[in-house]
Amino acid sequence: MPLIQIHIIEGRPPEKIEQLIKEVTDTVCKTLDAPIESVRVLINEIPPEHWGIAGESVKKRRLQAN
């Protein structure tokens, strides 16, 4: 049973998350010849203040960019 975990910064619309789940599932099925019923996709949405790049949170970097 393939289990795919994806970590992204929160804030995307639900329909984009659904599309991501569908397309990742389809790709795994095709690549691994896995039955669709066996594929699990877990999306972890991380708040921007909990995601760091170059020593700063994404939230802080976004505020500085504006």
Contacts in CASP RR format, 6 or more apart in sequence:
PFRMAT RR
TARGET T0000
AUTHOR 0000-0000-0000
METHOD contacts of the structure
MODEL  1
MPLIQIHIIEGRPPEKIEQLIKEVTDTVCKTLDAPIESVRVLINEIPPEH
WGIAGESVKKRRLQAN
1 38 0 8 1.000
1 39 0 8 1.000
1 40 0 8 1.000
2 28 0 8 1.000
2 32 0 8 1.000
2 34 0 8 1.000
2 38 0 8 1.000
2 39 0 8 1.000
2 40 0 8 1.000
3 40 0 8 1.000
3 42 0 8 1.000
4 24 0 8 1.000
4 28 0 8 1.000
4 39 0 8 1.000
4 40 0 8 1.000
4 41 0 8 1.000
4 42 0 8 1.000
5 42 0 8 1.000
5 44 0 8 1.000
6 20 0 8 1.000
6 24 0 8 1.000
6 41 0 8 1.000
6 42 0 8 1.000
6 43 0 8 1.000
6 44 0 8 1.000
7 44 0 8 1.000
7 46 0 8 1.000
8 43 0 8 1.000
8 44 0 8 1.000
8 45 0 8 1.000
8 46 0 8 1.000
9 45 0 8 1.000
9 46 0 8 1.000
9 47 0 8 1.000
9 48 0 8 1.000
9 51 0 8 1.000
9 58 0 8 1.000
10 45 0 8 1.000
10 46 0 8 1.000
10 47 0 8 1.000
10 48 0 8 1.000
11 45 0 8 1.000
12 45 0 8 1.000
17 43 0 8 1.000
20 41 0 8 1.000
20 43 0 8 1.000
21 41 0 8 1.000
21 43 0 8 1.000
24 41 0 8 1.000
25 36 0 8 1.000
25 39 0 8 1.000
25 41 0 8 1.000
28 34 0 8 1.000
28 39 0 8 1.000
29 35 0 8 1.000
29 36 0 8 1.000
29 39 0 8 1.000
47 59 0 8 1.000
48 57 0 8 1.000
48 58 0 8 1.000
48 59 0 8 1.000
48 62 0 8 1.000
49 57 0 8 1.000
49 58 0 8 1.000
49 59 0 8 1.000
49 60 0 8 1.000
50 57 0 8 1.000
51 57 0 8 1.000
51 58 0 8 1.000
52 58 0 8 1.000
53 61 0 8 1.000
END
